[in-house]
Amino acid sequence: MRVYPDSELSRWKLEQAEQVYASSQREPLGHGYVRGHKIPGGLGTERPFGIPYDAKGKDLARQAATVIFPTDRPAEEDPATQQLYVRSHGDYGPGEQRRRNYDWGATGVDPNSHRFGAIDRDPERDGVRRAVQPALDPALQPPKVLPKLHEDYKATSTDYLGRPKQLGTGDRALPPDHTFGVPSLRKGREPGVGELLATGYGAREQDPDSDLGKSLREGFRNTTRPGDEGRSFGVPTIRTDLKLPRLRSVANPRNYGNESDAGQVLRPPLAADLGISDEAFVALRPKEDIRQLVNEAGLTLTDAEFDAAWELAAEADGAGAAAAAGEEVSAGTSGRPRACIDTFFRARHHMLAQTLHVPPPF
């Protein structure tokens, strides 16, 4: 990648090579754009721009008023110059007639008195008769007779002000007070919403529908077998009947009963803010992991105290430890006793209660 030269000699060579470009000549680096103007020396620094004007002296001589409001009349424009503007721009004066310099003498027409256009030799002939009978005038277009279908369509599709649209039903001789539409009460007086909610129904009317809780469609009925009278059909929402998979896919939305309910959402566990779930307290762990957690928690226990609490916790979680040991054996490790951290601390509290001769807290 080419970069800007860092030495003075390299920069000088680059400037010499770029002198052939017009942009380098007109726009040198670090200077303004060169436009070729020849500015007199001292202009803008020693003397200002513009033409000097002695405003103070002219004000004393009463000439400032004539500069602001000149009283001299402009010179009259040359007629030849005015005609030149008329020919080039059509610059006619206000109210001036547009003239094209025709030679009216050669035509024998006086434009001041001549009336242009065709003139009817006898404009009053047959005027009244043509007005009464237009068919006698050949210049007028004779009327065309249209089919009645056009008039019928116009009569039925046009909306007239203050009148209903004609739908082609004819004259039905309806009275002036006739009300169009379908009546709300067709069979006399009908009960309203309040009566429908408050009126009592008979025992037969209060019976449930015949298809309530069962299917009336052939082939879709849940027929119970003997002994299944209390059976609930369908699949439960919380699948506690299934075993929680060891590796759960992110695309598996099934609830195995290990998710938080409304009570845990309203009153979360103490370690929820640390990202520790309840499963971490009841997970079966080997003796080395429990010892490491106890040390990191800051609890000082001797080996004898820890071993005593561990044996009691491992005995309490024997069933869970055996199940966990079976999984570890299948994975290729030895089946060692295990216990959860919750059971370990319960065993520790039980031993402290025995030492202090007080009833255990649980």
C-alpha positions in Angstrom: 0.0 0.0 0.0 1.4 3.4 -1.0 1.7 6.0 1.7 2.7 9.6 1.8 6.5 10.0 1.8 8.0 10.8 5.2 11.3 12.3 4.1 11.9 15.9 2.9 13.5 14.7 -0.3 10.7 12.3 -1.2 8.1 15.0 -0.6 10.1 17.4 -2.9 10.2 14.7 -5.6 6.5 14.1 -5.3 5.7 17.9 -5.6 8.0 18.2 -8.7 6.2 15.2 -10.3 2.8 16.7 -9.6 3.6 20.1 -11.1 2.3 19.0 -14.5 -1.2 18.7 -13.2 -3.6 21.6 -13.6 -5.1 21.0 -10.2 -1.6 21.3 -8.5 -1.1 24.6 -10.4 -4.5 26.1 -9.7 -5.0 24.6 -6.2 -1.6 24.4 -4.5 -1.5 22.7 -1.1 -1.8 25.1 1.7 -2.8 28.1 -0.5 -6.1 29.5 -1.9 -7.5 28.7 -5.3 -5.6 30.6 -8.0 -8.0 32.4 -10.4 -5.6 34.6 -12.2 -6.8 37.9 -10.9 -4.3 40.7 -10.7 -5.0 42.5 -7.4 -3.2 45.8 -6.9 -0.7 46.0 -4.2 -2.1 47.2 -0.8 -5.7 46.6 -1.7 -7.6 45.4 1.3 -4.7 46.1 3.7 -3.6 49.7 3.1 -6.6 51.0 1.3 -10.2 49.6 1.2 -12.2 48.2 -1.7 -14.5 50.3 -3.7 -14.6 53.9 -5.0 -14.0 56.6 -2.4 -17.0 58.8 -1.8 -17.0 62.1 0.2 -20.3 61.5 1.9 -19.6 64.0 4.7 -18.6 66.8 2.3 -21.7 66.1 0.1 -23.9 66.2 3.1 -22.6 69.6 3.9 -23.3 70.7 0.4 -26.9 69.3 0.5 -26.0 66.6 -2.0 -26.7 63.5 0.2 -30.5 64.0 -0.3 -30.1 63.9 -4.1 -28.1 60.7 -3.8 -30.8 59.0 -1.8 -33.7 60.5 -3.8 -32.5 61.8 -7.2 -34.6 64.6 -8.6 -33.2 64.7 -12.1 -35.3 63.1 -14.9 -33.9 60.3 -16.9 -32.9 61.1 -20.5 -35.5 60.5 -23.2 -34.9 57.2 -25.0 -34.0 57.4 -28.7 -37.0 56.4 -30.9 -34.7 54.3 -33.1 -33.6 52.4 -29.9 -37.2 52.0 -28.9 -38.1 50.5 -32.3 -35.2 48.1 -32.0 -36.5 46.8 -28.7 -40.0 46.5 -30.3 -38.6 44.3 -33.1 -36.4 42.2 -30.8 -38.5 41.9 -27.6 -41.9 43.1 -28.6 -41.5 46.0 -26.1 -44.7 48.0 -26.8 -45.7 50.8 -24.5 -48.8 50.7 -22.3 -51.9 51.1 -24.5 -49.8 51.1 -27.7 -51.4 49.3 -30.7 -49.4 46.4 -32.1 -48.3 47.3 -35.6 -46.6 45.1 -38.2 -45.9 47.9 -40.7 -48.2 46.6 -43.4 -48.5 48.6 -46.7 -52.3 49.4 -46.4 -52.1 51.8 -49.3 -51.3 49.0 -51.7 -54.3 47.0 -50.5 -56.8 49.9 -50.5 -57.8 49.1 -46.9 -58.0 51.7 -44.1 -57.3 49.8 -40.8 -59.0 52.6 -38.8 -62.4 52.1 -40.4 -62.2 48.7 -42.1 -64.1 45.8 -40.5 -62.4 42.4 -40.9 -64.3 39.1 -41.2 -67.2 37.7 -43.4 -70.4 39.8 -43.6 -73.8 38.3 -44.1 -75.5 40.0 -47.0 -79.0 39.5 -45.6 -78.7 38.6 -41.9 -82.4 39.2 -41.2 -83.8 36.8 -43.9 -85.8 33.9 -42.5 -84.6 34.6 -39.0 -88.0 34.0 -37.3 -88.9 31.0 -39.3 -85.5 29.3 -38.6 -85.9 30.0 -34.9 -89.4 28.4 -34.9 -88.4 25.5 -37.3 -84.7 24.8 -36.8 -84.9 22.0 -39.4 -85.1 24.6 -42.2 -81.6 25.8 -41.4 -79.1 23.4 -43.1 -76.3 24.8 -41.0 -77.9 23.3 -37.8 -77.3 19.6 -37.0 -80.6 17.7 -37.1 -81.5 16.0 -33.8 -80.8 12.3 -33.3 -83.4 9.9 -32.0 -81.9 7.8 -29.2 -83.3 4.4 -28.0 -85.5 4.4 -25.0 -83.1 2.2 -23.2 -80.7 5.1 -22.7 -83.4 7.2 -21.1 -84.4 4.3 -18.8 -80.9 3.8 -17.7 -80.5 7.5 -17.0 -83.7 7.6 -15.0 -82.7 4.6 -12.8 -79.0 5.5 -12.3 -79.4 9.3 -11.5 -79.7 10.5 -8.0 -82.2 13.4 -7.9 -82.2 15.9 -5.1 -85.0 15.4 -2.6 -86.4 12.3 -4.4 -85.6 8.6 -4.0 -83.9 6.7 -6.8 -86.2 5.0 -9.3 -85.4 1.3 -9.2 -87.9 0.3 -11.8 -90.5 -1.2 -9.4 -93.3 1.0 -10.8 -95.9 2.9 -8.8 -96.9 0.7 -5.8 -99.3 3.3 -4.4 -97.5 3.5 -1.0 -98.9 6.0 1.6 -96.8 9.0 2.5 -96.1 7.7 6.0 -94.8 4.3 4.7 -91.6 3.1 6.5 -89.2 1.0 4.5 -87.1 -1.8 5.9 -87.7 -5.0 8.0 -89.5 -4.6 11.3 -87.5 -5.5 14.4 -90.4 -7.3 16.1 -91.8 -9.8 13.6 -93.7 -12.0 16.1 -95.1 -9.4 18.4 -93.4 -8.4 21.6 -90.0 -10.2 22.2 -88.0 -10.4 25.4 -85.1 -8.0 25.8 -81.6 -8.7 27.2 -82.6 -8.0 30.8 -85.4 -10.5 30.6 -83.2 -13.1 29.0 -80.7 -12.8 31.8 -83.1 -12.6 34.7 -86.0 -14.8 33.6 -86.1 -18.3 35.1 -86.0 -21.3 32.9 -87.5 -24.7 33.5 -85.6 -27.8 34.5 -85.6 -29.1 30.9 -84.3 -25.8 29.5 -81.5 -25.8 32.1 -80.2 -29.2 31.2 -76.7 -29.2 29.6 -76.3 -29.7 25.9 -76.3 -33.3 24.6 -72.7 -32.9 23.3 -71.2 -31.4 26.5 -68.2 -33.4 27.5 -68.5 -36.0 24.8 -68.3 -36.4 21.1 -71.4 -37.2 19.0 -69.3 -37.8 15.8 -68.9 -41.4 14.9 -65.2 -42.6 15.1 -64.1 -39.7 17.4 -65.6 -40.9 20.7 -63.5 -41.6 23.8 -65.1 -44.9 24.8 -64.0 -45.9 28.3 -63.1 -49.4 29.2 -64.1 -51.2 32.4 -62.0 -49.6 35.1 -61.4 -46.3 33.2 -64.4 -44.4 34.4 -62.2 -41.8 36.2 -59.6 -41.6 33.4 -58.5 -38.2 32.1 -57.9 -38.2 28.4 -55.3 -36.1 26.7 -51.7 -35.1 27.5 -50.9 -33.0 30.6 -49.3 -29.6 30.2 -46.5 -30.3 32.7 -44.9 -33.7 31.7 -43.9 -35.0 35.1 -44.6 -38.5 33.7 -41.5 -38.2 31.5 -37.9 -38.3 32.6 -35.9 -35.1 32.3 -33.4 -35.6 29.5 -29.8 -35.3 30.4 -29.0 -33.0 27.4 -32.0 -30.9 26.6 -32.2 -29.3 23.2 -32.9 -25.6 22.9 -35.7 -26.5 20.5 -37.5 -28.5 23.2 -40.3 -26.4 24.7 -41.7 -29.2 26.9 -42.0 -28.5 30.6 -40.9 -31.4 32.7 -41.9 -29.9 36.0 -38.5 -28.3 36.6 -39.5 -24.8 35.5 -40.4 -22.0 37.9 -44.1 -21.6 38.8 -46.0 -18.4 39.8 -44.9 -18.8 43.4 -41.2 -18.9 42.5 -41.7 -15.9 40.2 -43.3 -13.9 43.0 -40.9 -15.1 45.7 -37.7 -16.3 44.0 -35.1 -18.3 45.9 -32.4 -16.6 47.8 -29.7 -17.5 45.3 -31.7 -16.6 42.2 -30.0 -13.2 41.8 -26.6 -15.1 41.6 -27.9 -17.3 38.8 -28.1 -20.5 41.0 -31.2 -22.6 40.6 -32.8 -24.9 43.2 -31.5 -27.9 41.2 -28.0 -27.0 42.1 -28.7 -27.5 45.8 -30.3 -30.9 45.4 -27.9 -32.2 42.7 -25.9 -35.3 44.0 -22.2 -34.6 44.2 -19.2 -36.6 45.3 -17.3 -36.0 48.5 -14.6 -33.9 46.9 -17.1 -31.5 45.4 -18.9 -31.1 48.7 -15.6 -30.4 50.5 -14.7 -27.7 47.9 -18.1 -26.0 48.2 -17.8 -25.9 52.0 -14.3 -24.4 51.9 -15.3 -21.8 49.3 -18.4 -20.9 51.4 -16.0 -19.9 54.3 -17.2 -22.7 56.7 -14.3 -24.0 58.8 -14.8 -27.7 59.5 -12.3 -30.2 60.7 -11.9 -33.5 58.8 -13.7 -35.4 61.6 -16.6 -33.0 61.6 -16.8 -33.0 57.8 -16.6 -36.8 57.6 -19.4 -37.2 60.2 -21.7 -34.9 58.4 -20.8 -36.5 55.0 -21.6 -40.0 56.2 -25.0 -38.9 57.6 -25.9 -37.0 54.3 -24.7 -39.9 52.1 -26.8 -42.3 54.1 -29.9 -40.0 53.8 -29.4 -39.7 50.0 -28.7 -43.4 49.6 -31.4 -44.0 47.0 -30.4 -40.9 44.9 -26.7 -41.7 45.3 -27.3 -45.3 44.1 -29.2 -44.0 41.0 -26.4 -41.5 40.3 -23.8 -44.2 40.9 -25.5 -46.4 38.3 -25.3 -43.6 35.7 -21.6 -43.1 36.5 -20.9 -46.8 36.2 -22.5 -46.8 32.8 -20.3 -43.8 31.9 -17.1 -45.7 32.9 -16.5 -44.4 36.4 -16.7 -46.1 39.8 -19.9 -45.9 41.8 -19.1 -43.7 44.8 -21.5 -42.5 47.4 -23.0 -39.1 46.7 -25.0 -36.4 48.5 -26.4 -33.0 47.8 -25.3 -29.8 49.4 -28.7 -29.3 50.9 -28.7 -32.7 52.7 -25.1 -32.1 53.9 -26.1 -28.9 55.7 -29.2 -30.5 57.1 -27.0 -33.2 58.5 -24.6 -30.6 59.9 -27.4 -28.8 61.7 -28.6 -32.2 63.1 -25.2 -32.9 64.5 -25.0 -29.4 66.1 -28.4 -29.9 67.7 -27.2 -33.2 69.2 -24.1 -31.5 70.5 -26.0 -28.6 72.1 -28.8 -30.9 73.3 -31.5 -29.0 71.5 -34.2 -30.4 69.2 -33.1 -30.4 65.5 -34.6 -27.6 63.4 -36.0 -30.1 60.9 
